[in-house]
Amino acid sequence: MKIILTKEVRGLGHVGETKEVSDGYARNFLLANGLAREATSTALQTLDSQKAKKQKQEIKNKKTKQILAKKINGRSFTIKSKADDSGTLYAGLNAEAISEELKKNKFFIEPEEIVLGENIKKIGDYQFELILAGEKVKIKLNIANC
């Protein structure tokens, strides 16, 4: 029986894959537990259209990230954070905090796209990379005491 996996099944495949399995395995385990559905012509057409739609969305997202990379490359940002007299921050800045600050400036960067060796723990100027749609982009960050 030909089936389409609706959930990942160890040793069989990933979501959206079509597989040929024995009738008993399909009916008694996969279909009964909601792990797969029968691969009818309608279901296969739906799967193909979903894959095409997902691929178009990925291309659109990549183009958006490439445009963002051109806009943000070489820019400087200032983040104000509380620090003690020696310049040590009370709360270190990690990729998530930097991402939030960039989002406040309307640059929607995900934390995974920020290449940050370790958390920033001191006031000062920093330069680091972002990886957007496979492109490396450098930005400058000024950490100031508030």
PAZAPA-4460 file (N, C-alpha, C; in steps of 0.05 Angstrom, whole numbers, plus 32768, in hexadecimal, padded with zeros to 4 digits):
% residues 146
    n_x    n_y    n_z   ca_x   ca_y   ca_z    c_x    c_y    c_z   seq   type   mol
   8011   7FE8   8000   8000   8000   8000   8012   8019   8000     1      M     A
   800A   802C   7FF1   8019   8045   7FF0   800D   8059   8004     2      K     A
   801E   8065   8014   8015   8077   8029   8025   8091   8028     3      I     A
   8019   80A6   8035   8027   80BF   8039   802A   80C3   8057     4      I     A
   8043   80C7   8060   8048   80CA   807C   803E   80E5   8086     5      L     A
   802F   80E6   809C   8025   80FF   80A7   8036   8106   80C0     6      T     A
   8045   80F3   80CA   8058   80F8   80E0   8071   80E8   80DA     7      K     A
   8087   80F0   80E7   80A0   80E2   80E3   809F   80C7   80F0     8      E     A
   80A7   80B2   80E2   80A7   8097   80EC   80C3   808D   80EB     9      V     A
   80CE   8086   8102   80EA   807C   8103   80ED   8063   80F2    10      R     A
   8101   8064   80E1   8107   804D   80D0   80F7   804C   80B7    11      G     A
   80E4   805E   80B3   80D3   805E   809B   80D6   8078   808B    12      L     A
   80D4   808F   8098   80D7   80A8   8089   80CD   80C0   8098    13      G     A
   80CD   80D6   8089   80C6   80F0   8094   80AA   80F9   808B    14      H     A
   80A0   810E   8097   8085   8119   8090   8085   8121   8072    15      V     A
   806F   8119   8065   806B   8121   8049   8077   810D   8035    16      G     A
   8086   80F9   803E   8091   80E6   802B   807C   80D1   8025    17      E     A
   807E   80C7   800C   806D   80B0   8004   807D   8097   8006    18      T     A
   8071   8082   8010   807F   8068   8014   806C   8052   800B    19      K     A
   8079   803C   8003   806A   8023   7FFD   806F   8010   8014    20      E     A
   805A   8009   8022   805C   7FF7   8039   8047   7FE1   8036    21      V     A
   804A   7FCC   8047   8037   7FB6   8046   801C   7FC0   804F    22      S     A
   8007   7FB3   8045   7FEB   7FBB   804C   7FE6   7FB9   806A    23      D     A
   7FEF   7FA3   8076   7FEB   7FA0   8093   7FF8   7FB5   80A4    24      G     A
   8011   7FBC   809D   8020   7FD1   80AC   8012   7FEC   80A9    25      Y     A
   8008   7FF1   8091   7FFB   800A   808B   7FE1   800C   809B    26      A     A
   7FD0   7FF8   8098   7FB5   7FF9   80A5   7FB6   7FF7   80C3    27      R     A
   7FC6   7FE3   80CD   7FC6   7FDD   80E9   7FD7   7FF0   80FA    28      N     A
   7FEB   7FFC   80EE   7FFC   800D   80FF   7FFC   802B   80F5    29      F     A
   8004   802F   80DC   8008   804A   80D3   7FEE   805A   80D1    30      L     A
   7FDA   804F   80C4   7FC0   805D   80C1   7FB1   805E   80DC    31      L     A
   7FB2   8048   80EB   7FA4   8047   8105   7FAF   805B   8119    32      A     A
   7FC9   8061   8118   7FD5   8073   812B   7FD8   8090   8120    33      N     A
   7FCD   8095   8108   7FCE   80AF   80FD   7FEA   80B8   80F3    34      G     A
   7FFB   80A4   80EE   8016   80AA   80E5   8018   80AE   80C7    35      L     A
   8003   80A5   80B9   8003   80A6   809B   7FE6   80A7   8091    36      A     A
   7FE4   80AD   8078   7FCA   80AB   806A   7FCE   809E   8050    37      R     A
   7FB9   8093   8045   7FBB   8084   802C   7FC2   8097   8016    38      E     A
   7FD3   808F   8003   7FDC   80A0   7FED   7FCA   809E   7FD6    39      A     A
   7FB3   80AB   7FD8   7FA0   80AC   7FC2   7FAA   80C1   7FAE    40      T     A
   7F9E   80C2   7F96   7FA6   80D6   7F83   7FA1   80F2   7F8D    41      S     A
   7F8B   80F6   7F9B   7F84   8110   7FA6   7F99   8118   7FBB    42      T     A
   7FA0   8105   7FCD   7FB3   810B   7FE2   7FCF   8111   7FD6    43      A     A
   7FD6   8103   7FC1   7FF0   8108   7FB4   7FF0   8124   7FA7    44      L     A
   7FDA   812C   7F9A   7FD8   8146   7F8E   7FDA   815C   7FA3    45      Q     A
   7FCD   8158   7FBA   7FCE   816B   7FD0   7FEA   816D   7FDA    46      T     A
   7FF8   8156   7FDD   8013   8156   7FE7   8025   8165   7FD4    47      L     A
   8022   8161   7FBA   8032   816F   7FA6   802E   818D   7FA7    48      D     A
   8014   8195   7FAA   800F   81B2   7FAB   801A   81BE   7FC5    49      S     A
   8019   81AF   7FDB   8025   81B9   7FF4   8043   81BC   7FF2    50      Q     A
   8050   81A9   7FE5   806D   81AB   7FE1   8074   81C3   7FD0    51      K     A
   8065   81C7   7FBA   806A   81DE   7FA8   8066   81F8   7FB7    52      A     A
   8051   81FA   7FC7   804B   8212   7FD7   8062   8217   7FEB    53      K     A
   806B   8202   7FF8   8081   8205   800C   809B   820E   7FFE    54      K     A
   80A0   8203   7FE6   80B8   820B   7FD7   80B7   8228   7FCF    55      Q     A
   809F   8231   7FC6   809C   824E   7FBF   80A1   825F   7FD7    56      K     A
   8096   8257   7FEE   8099   8267   8007   80B7   8268   800F    57      Q     A
   80C5   8252   800C   80E2   8252   8013   80F2   8265   8000    58      E     A
   80EB   8265   7FE7   80F8   8277   7FD4   80F2   8294   7FDB    59      I     A
   80D9   829A   7FE2   80D1   82B5   7FEA   80E0   82BD   8004    60      K     A
   80E2   82AB   8017   80F1   82B1   8030   810E   82B6   802B    61      N     A
   811A   82A7   8018   8136   82AB   8012   813B   82C6   8005    62      K     A
   8129   82CE   7FF3   812C   82E8   7FE6   8129   82FE   7FFB    63      K     A
   8116   82FB   800D   8112   830F   8022   812B   8312   8033    64      T     A
   8137   82FB   803B   8150   82FB   804B   8167   8308   803C    65      K     A
   8168   8304   8021   817E   8310   8011   817B   832E   8011    66      Q     A
   8162   8338   800E   815E   8355   800F   8165   8360   802A    67      I     A
   815D   8352   803F   8163   835A   805A   8182   835B   805E    68      L     A
   8190   8347   8053   81AD   8346   8056   81BA   835F   804A    69      A     A
   81B0   8368   8033   81BB   8380   8026   81B5   8399   8037    70      K     A
   819D   839A   8044   8196   83B2   8053   81A5   83B4   806E    71      K     A
   81AB   839D   807A   81B7   839D   8095   81D5   839C   8094    72      I     A
   81E1   8395   807E   81FE   8391   807C   820D   83AB   8084    73      N     A
   821F   83AA   8097   822F   83C0   809F   8222   83D4   80B2    74      G     A
   8209   83D0   80B9   81FB   83E2   80CB   8204   83DF   80E7    75      R     A
   8200   83F5   80F6   8207   83F5   8113   81ED   83F7   8123    76      S     A
   81EC   83E9   8139   81D6   83EA   814B   81E0   83EF   8168    77      F     A
   81CF   83FD   8178   81D6   8402   8193   81C2   83F4   81A5    78      T     A
   81CC   83E5   81B9   81BB   83D8   81CD   81C2   83E3   81E8    79      I     A
   81AF   83ED   81F7   81B4   83F7   8211   81AC   83E1   8225    80      K     A
   81BF   83DC   8237   81BC   83C8   824B   81C8   83D1   8265    81      S     A
   81BE   83C7   827B   81C9   83CF   8295   81E3   83C1   829B    82      K     A
   81F6   83D1   82A5   8211   83C6   82AB   821B   83D2   82C5    83      A     A
   822F   83C5   82D1   823B   83D0   82E9   8250   83E4   82E2    84      D     A
   825F   83EE   82F6   8273   8403   82F2   828A   83FA   82E0    85      D     A
   8290   83E0   82E1   82A7   83D6   82D1   829F   83CF   82B4    86      S     A
   8285   83D3   82AD   827C   83CE   8292   8272   83B2   828D    87      G     A
   826F   83A2   82A2   8264   8387   829F   8246   8388   829F    88      T     A
   8239   837C   828C   821C   837C   828A   8210   836A   82A0    89      L     A
   81FA   8373   82AB   81EC   8363   82BF   81E0   834A   82B2    90      Y     A
   81D7   834D   829A   81CC   8336   828B   81DA   8335   8270    91      A     A
   81E9   8320   826B   81F7   831D   8251   81E3   831C   823A    92      G     A
   81EC   8326   8223   81DB   8327   820B   81E1   830E   81FA    93      L     A
   81CD   82FF   81F4   81D0   82E7   81E3   81C2   82ED   81C8    94      N     A
   81C2   82D9   81B7   81B7   82DD   819C   8199   82E4   819D    95      A     A
   818A   82D9   81B0   816E   82DF   81B2   8169   82FD   81B9    96      E     A
   8179   8307   81CC   8177   8323   81D4   817E   8336   81BD    97      A     A
   8193   832F   81AE   819B   833F   8197   8185   833E   8181    98      I     A
   817A   8326   817D   8164   8323   816A   814D   8335   8171    99      S     A
   8145   8336   818A   812F   8347   8193   8135   8364   818E   100      E     A
   814D   836D   8194   8155   8389   818F   8154   8390   8171   101      E     A
   815D   837D   8160   815C   8382   8144   813F   8383   813A   102      L     A
   812E   8373   8146   8112   8373   813E   8105   838E   8145   103      K     A
   810E   839A   815B   8103   83B5   8163   810A   83C9   814D   104      K     A
   8120   83C5   813F   8129   83D6   8129   811E   83CD   810E   105      N     A
   810B   83BB   810F   80FE   83B0   80F7   8110   839F   80E5   106      K     A
   8124   8392   80F1   8135   837F   80E3   812F   8364   80F0   107      F     A
   811F   8354   80E2   8116   833B   80ED   812A   8325   80E8   108      F     A
   813C   8322   80FC   8152   830F   80FB   814C   82FA   8111   109      I     A
   814E   82E1   8109   8149   82CB   811C   8163   82C6   812C   110      E     A
   8162   82BE   8145   817A   82B9   8155   818D   82A5   8148   111      P     A
   8183   8291   8139   8194   827D   812C   81A5   828A   8116   112      E     A
   819D   82A1   810C   81AC   82AE   80F6   81C3   82BF   8101   113      E     A
   81C4   82C3   811B   81D9   82D3   8127   81F0   82C1   812F   114      I     A
   8208   82C8   8125   8220   82B8   812B   822E   82C7   8143   115      V     A
   822A   82BD   815A   8234   82C9   8173   8243   82B4   8182   116      L     A
   825D   82B7   8184   826E   82A2   8192   8265   829D   81AE   117      G     A
   8262   82B3   81BE   825A   82B0   81D9   8249   82C9   81E0   118      E     A
   823B   82C8   81F6   822B   82DE   81FF   823C   82F7   8203   119      N     A
   8230   830E   81FD   823E   8328   8202   823A   832F   821F   120      I     A
   8250   8334   822D   824F   8339   824A   825A   8354   8252   121      K     A
   8265   8364   823F   8272   837D   8246   8267   8393   8233   122      K     A
   8268   83AC   823D   8261   83C3   822C   8277   83C6   8218   123      I     A
   826F   83CF   8200   8283   83D4   81EB   8278   83D0   81CF   124      G     A
   828A   83D1   81BC   8282   83CD   81A0   8289   83B1   8197   125      D     A
   8277   83A5   8189   827A   8389   817F   8273   8388   8162   126      Y     A
   8280   8376   8154   8279   8371   8138   8276   8353   8135   127      Q     A
   8260   834B   8129   825B   832F   8125   824C   832A   810B   128      F     A
   8249   8311   8104   823C   830A   80EB   8220   82FF   80EF   129      E     A
   8210   8303   80DA   81F6   82F7   80D7   81F8   82E6   80BE   130      L     A
   81EA   82D0   80BE   81E8   82BF   80A6   81CB   82C0   809D   131      I     A
   81C6   82CE   8087   81AC   82D2   807C   81AB   82C6   8060   132      L     A
   819B   82B1   805C   8198   82A4   8042   81B3   829B   8037   133      A     A
   81C4   8291   8049   81DE   8288   8041   81F3   829D   803D   134      G     A
   81EC   82B7   8040   81FF   82CD   803D   8208   82D6   8059   135      E     A
   8222   82DB   805B   822D   82E6   8074   822C   8304   8073   136      K     A
   8221   8310   8088   821E   832D   808A   822A   8336   80A4   137      V     A
   8239   834C   80A4   8245   8356   80BD   8235   836E   80C7   138      K     A
   8230   836F   80E1   8224   8386   80ED   8234   838D   8106   139      I     A
   8231   83A6   810E   823E   83B0   8126   822A   83B5   813C   140      K     A
   8232   83AF   8154   8220   83B2   816B   822F   83C2   8181   141      L     A
   8222   83D7   818A   822D   83E7   819F   821D   83E2   81B8   142      N     A
   8229   83D7   81CD   821B   83D2   81E6   8222   83E9   81F9   143      I     A
   820D   83F7   8201   8210   840F   8212   8202   840B   822D   144      A     A
   820B   8419   8241   81FE   8418   825B   81E7   842B   825C   145      N     A
   81D1   8422   8268   81BA   8434   8269   81B5   843D   8286   146      C     A
***
